[in-house]
């Protein structure tokens, strides 16, 4: 590689300052964080289950170019992370002197630094379309080997490893002492043949020299040319492209060709199809009815491999952004595909080894699954649908953030401001007001509407990532739930426990005459939660004075919800916390820290210190959306869950998606001693492979947690709002709760940091 070429390419894709620093540093560092441990797919004592694949064996994992979800295609690290758990799929490109390389697509653009070596582009007609770019057949093998390196072709993925590794040469890979299992996919055979390259002869020579497990192509003429000439151990697979694409030999769309499986059987032993051929996705992005393609193919002895899997590509709302759920849709049914082609082979491997075949423990692990407004990733939060879904998904604790109406009805919703969680904007915009004691912006507050008025509204799902909407078909579904109804549901469904969150108690008492603490206490007593020990009762607040009101009821566990804690900053003893609470609810960033470039920094000592003081520790809030995950988690929420459970050993996970946490905690693979196991991320490992100069600077430590951050003033008396407010003396300003004040400072610091970081790094 030539440094100048690489540097120029990075200037086109990122900030030039960091680009100049990356090559010199990265080339000297290994970049294989959290490499999977090689282990049998099942424990030795467990009998091997028969799979509903054609062979009866478990489905194959086929890695497109290796672990391309994180590393550039065909780079040593992409191969290293996937080699032991998958078959390597090489999308073949050929040079003018018949050099064979592995790169997806018809050009070298995006995935390599070719433009730095040769700025000039050419235009060729491929399958009736003019394509402009840099083509491998315009260069010799020596030119590619000596002057071109690989980039991450998908720009939403990390570019930390761009320009480091050469383009993967097929011979160099297969001549290795321990080459990976290998799938050769021949791209654009007709195009290469038109320009003098004898693709059939080249491929047959490769098949003669090396042990190739699979060879595939989307061109029927090529497959017929090699049929019967290849090694008998090599399976010949017909790759079908999208249904409307036209196959070059028959000039028919692939959607028509797939209807004649018997004809395909005459020249191939299997098919590789986009996953939509099996589970169609409707225009509204929900799954349609499955086709019978897999069953029909198996009846004729054809294997079926589904392609197009990637953790960070949106597929269908049915999966709630959980990639494991999507894999299970294809492998854990009455009929299974014979393999999946993916950019994230570890997630696919875990789905097969850990989650398929209803592979669950007799009893879930000890970590509590706590809902965040029910299953709010699936339905509007705090509705009957969200709570019932959370219970069906295996939640331990359902939660209710209590709000008060103008006429004193307590109900569950995430915020005292109804704008984000309801359709209040459409009906009650005139009721909007600014309450500086509660928030900096205007809102439509629950205490300004009666219960009958709120019942005229519809709940509204909260999208935590604007580009990744949640279940839009149900965005306004469900009904609001009063606190008594919530408690009745918890009893009827016999959940392990409830969490009741109380906020803004001082303001409601002194300004609105609403006794939220008294209302909650009465509701719990009426439901006899104070006289039983079967179900856990957690009272949560950011106000220590609120928690003090419940200290005399031994069956209630008090939870202090607090903001950011910097692990290395000096702090006083946690004894003050223990005066008010037996548990703490922390933001997850207080436990595992990350840069704004979505790379984990490390683990703080916060959890250990709190647990050493016999305090229970919960963390919040876990979500499935890949945009909310650090790159260390490989766009897979299961790895984030495993990290908090196995590495930090928290006692409870607060999540929008209880199903994801429940599936992991009920799997044998959640046990670190089990073979196989799901390894947690190792915060700092990925970071250690990246030059410090490329990452944004760390924020200054926040102030230490002081006693004043925990101890709140006593709650004010509940005012009588029926008296003449004009005659009343001006009320004293309401002191914000300690943690609310601390959180405001933290937010201010965070915003400054974000503004700085955003100028330096354009990630997620």
Secondary structure, DSSP 8 states (H G I E B T S, - for coil): --HHHHHHHHHHHS-HHHHHHHHHHHTTS---TT------SS-TTS-----SSSSSS--EEEEETSSTTTS-TT-HHHHHHHTTTSEEEEEEEE-TT--EEE-SSSSSTTTBSHHHH----EEEEETTEEEEE--GGGS-HHHHHHH-BB--SSTTS--TTTTSSB--BHHHHHTSTT---EEEEE--HHHHHHTT--HHHHHHHHHHHS--SEEEES-HHHHHHHTTTS-TTSEEEEE---TTSB-TTT--BHHHHTT-HHHHHTT-SEEEEEGGGTEEE-TTSSEEEE-SHHHHHHHTT-EEEEEEE-TTS---GGGTT-HHHHHHHHHSSSS--SEEEES-HHHHHHIIIIISTT---SS--SSEEEEBTTBTTTSSTTBHHHHHHHHHTT-SEEEEEEEE-TTS-EEE-S-SB-TTTBSHHHH-GGG-B--TTT-SS-B-BGGGS-HHHHTTS-B----SSTTS---GGGTT-S-BEEHHHHHHHHHHHT-SEEEEEE--HHHHHHHH---HHHHHHHHHHHTTGGG-SSSEEEEEES-HHHHHTTTT-TTEEEEEE-----TTS----THHHHTT-SEEEEEGGGTEEE-TTS-EEEE-SHHHHHHHTT-EEEEEEE---GGGS-GGGTT-HHHHHHIIIIIS--SEEEES-HHHHHHHHTSGGGSTTSSS------TTHHHHTS-GGGS-----------GGGT----------TTS-TTTS---------HHHHHHHHHHHHHHHHHHHHHHH----
